[in-house]
Amino acid sequence: MPDLSSKPLLGKTALITGAARRLGRASALALAQAGADVAITFLKSAREARETVVDLSGLGVRSFALRCDVSDEASVKSTMKDVGRELGRIDILVNNAANYETVDFERLTVRQWDAIFASNTRGPFLVAREALKWMRRDRGKGQPAIEARIINMGSLGGLQPWATHAHYGSSKAALHMLTKVMAKALAPEIAVNAVAPGMIDLGEQAAAAFMRRMARQTPMRRNGRADEIADAVLFFATAPQFITGQILVVDGGLGL
Ligand SMILES: NC(=O)c1ccc[n+]([C@@H]2O[C@H](COP(=O)([O-])OP(=O)(O)OC[C@H]3O[C@@H](n4cnc5c(N)ncnc54)[C@H](OP(=O)(O)O)[C@@H]3O)[C@@H](O)[C@H]2O)c1
């Protein structure tokens, strides 16, 4: 008999966007470790997506990767159809795919503004809208009531004004609001929450000096790790359905 206490998501299905690498990959692995079958999407990182699927499958769950541009309605629609057919239903959606960019306010172009909003705000909206029918899918007589979850990846930058990230911060602030709107609109079957990471150190050499500076400013005296973000995603994936519309900041106190 499987140990249900260590596999709280056994029998559940999850979709996580932009999860070939970095934080998305870490969250996908955490969901799989907890027993969920996991579909991931990628845009450009096809090789990394294949590797992540191998690692997910190695945890004993069903896993596959599909290419999807979350900013493109047609791409989202066709991907969601394939994901739904393959998984049968979706219990957990993690809207992780996004873009990040540093631009001085005076130099910010309309193209940059629109591109960030297209991936970071319109993307989660489109993916959630298309996932709904697979989340609300009738489970048949005698099956427990639907308890699905959507987890949006927000940002501390959506709560604090970062001068060189007007478009990114605004797109994440909008996503935080979308989280709350969806929590109301999609209740009671679907709980909708967001994880808002602060500075997460993913080991990039180019960012090392910046990371050291940020660690000094952080009450916890260090930056975050990918597994800490994955644990926050896992928390919302397994939390009581009564918890909805919340933005969980995971930043070691940086935003205080
Ligand atoms: N890293 C941090 O410190 C931090 C801090 C605050 C918030 N966050 C948020 O946490 C999430 C994960 O962070 P991360 O740093 O791991 O993200 P990331 O590397 O910047 O992006 C994650 C993935 O998004 C995909 N993506 C970008 N545009 C896309 C589009 N139009 N359609 C589909 N996929 C697209 C990319 O996939 P491909 O590689 O396949 O092209 C990329 O690998 C993001 O939402 C991010 O904003 C991160």
The ligand as a Tripos MOL2 file, in Angstrom:
@<TRIPOS>MOLECULE
LIG
   48    52     1     0     0
SMALL
NO_CHARGES

@<TRIPOS>ATOM
      1 N1         13.5170   33.7930  -10.0520 N.am      1 LIG1
      2 C1         13.1120   34.6820   -9.1560 C.2       1 LIG1
      3 O1         13.9110   35.1580   -8.3190 O.2       1 LIG1
      4 C2         11.6820   35.1440   -9.1140 C.ar      1 LIG1
      5 C3         11.3340   36.2180   -8.2680 C.ar      1 LIG1
      6 C4         10.0070   36.6440   -8.2420 C.ar      1 LIG1
      7 C5          9.0510   36.0060   -9.0120 C.ar      1 LIG1
      8 N2          9.4160   34.9790   -9.8290 N.ar      1 LIG1
      9 C6          8.3810   34.3480  -10.6510 C.3       1 LIG1
     10 O2          8.4080   32.9270  -10.4620 O.3       1 LIG1
     11 C7          8.1610   32.2660  -11.7130 C.3       1 LIG1
     12 C8          9.3500   31.3720  -12.0660 C.3       1 LIG1
     13 O3         10.5470   32.1300  -11.9970 O.3       1 LIG1
     14 P1         11.7970   31.7980  -12.9400 P.3       1 LIG1
     15 O4         12.8460   32.7760  -12.6040 O.co2     1 LIG1
     16 O5         12.0870   30.3470  -12.8650 O.co2     1 LIG1
     17 O6         11.1370   32.1540  -14.3570 O.3       1 LIG1
     18 P2         11.8440   32.3760  -15.7780 P.3       1 LIG1
     19 O7         13.0290   31.4880  -15.8780 O.co2     1 LIG1
     20 O8         12.0360   33.8270  -16.0120 O.co2     1 LIG1
     21 O9         10.6840   31.8910  -16.7430 O.3       1 LIG1
     22 C9         10.1080   30.6140  -16.6200 C.3       1 LIG1
     23 C10         9.7720   30.0640  -17.9640 C.3       1 LIG1
     24 O10         8.7560   30.8460  -18.5820 O.3       1 LIG1
     25 C11         8.7210   30.4400  -19.9230 C.3       1 LIG1
     26 N3          8.1190   31.4690  -20.7690 N.ar      1 LIG1
     27 C12         8.4740   32.7630  -20.9520 C.ar      1 LIG1
     28 N4          7.6410   33.3590  -21.8410 N.ar      1 LIG1
     29 C13         6.7340   32.4090  -22.1950 C.ar      1 LIG1
     30 C14         5.6100   32.4000  -23.0680 C.ar      1 LIG1
     31 N5          5.2390   33.4840  -23.7720 N.pl3     1 LIG1
     32 N6          4.9180   31.2390  -23.2010 N.ar      1 LIG1
     33 C15         5.2870   30.1470  -22.5180 C.ar      1 LIG1
     34 N7          6.3190   30.0790  -21.6900 N.ar      1 LIG1
     35 C16         7.0360   31.2130  -21.5370 C.ar      1 LIG1
     36 C17        10.1740   30.1340  -20.3330 C.3       1 LIG1
     37 O11        10.1570   28.8750  -20.9740 O.3       1 LIG1
     38 P3         11.3170   28.4040  -22.0070 P.3       1 LIG1
     39 O12        12.5920   28.4080  -21.2150 O.co2     1 LIG1
     40 O13        10.8670   27.0270  -22.3960 O.co2     1 LIG1
     41 O14        11.3250   29.3630  -23.1440 O.co2     1 LIG1
     42 C18        10.8990   30.1050  -18.9760 C.3       1 LIG1
     43 O15        11.7260   28.9790  -18.8250 O.3       1 LIG1
     44 C19         7.9090   33.3660  -12.7340 C.3       1 LIG1
     45 O16         6.5390   33.6220  -12.8290 O.3       1 LIG1
     46 C20         8.6330   34.5700  -12.1350 C.3       1 LIG1
     47 O17         8.1210   35.8080  -12.5640 O.3       1 LIG1
     48 C21        10.7140   34.5420   -9.8900 C.ar      1 LIG1
@<TRIPOS>BOND
     1     1     2 1
     2     2     3 2
     3     2     4 1
     4     4     5 ar
     5     4    48 ar
     6     5     6 ar
     7     6     7 ar
     8     7     8 ar
     9     8     9 1
    10     8    48 ar
    11     9    10 1
    12     9    46 1
    13    10    11 1
    14    11    12 1
    15    11    44 1
    16    12    13 1
    17    13    14 1
    18    14    15 2
    19    14    16 1
    20    14    17 1
    21    17    18 1
    22    18    19 2
    23    18    20 1
    24    18    21 1
    25    21    22 1
    26    22    23 1
    27    23    24 1
    28    23    42 1
    29    24    25 1
    30    25    26 1
    31    25    36 1
    32    26    27 ar
    33    26    35 ar
    34    27    28 ar
    35    28    29 ar
    36    29    30 ar
    37    29    35 ar
    38    30    31 1
    39    30    32 ar
    40    32    33 ar
    41    33    34 ar
    42    34    35 ar
    43    36    37 1
    44    36    42 1
    45    37    38 1
    46    38    39 2
    47    38    40 1
    48    38    41 1
    49    42    43 1
    50    44    45 1
    51    44    46 1
    52    46    47 1
@<TRIPOS>SUBSTRUCTURE
     1 LIG1         1 GROUP 0 **** ****
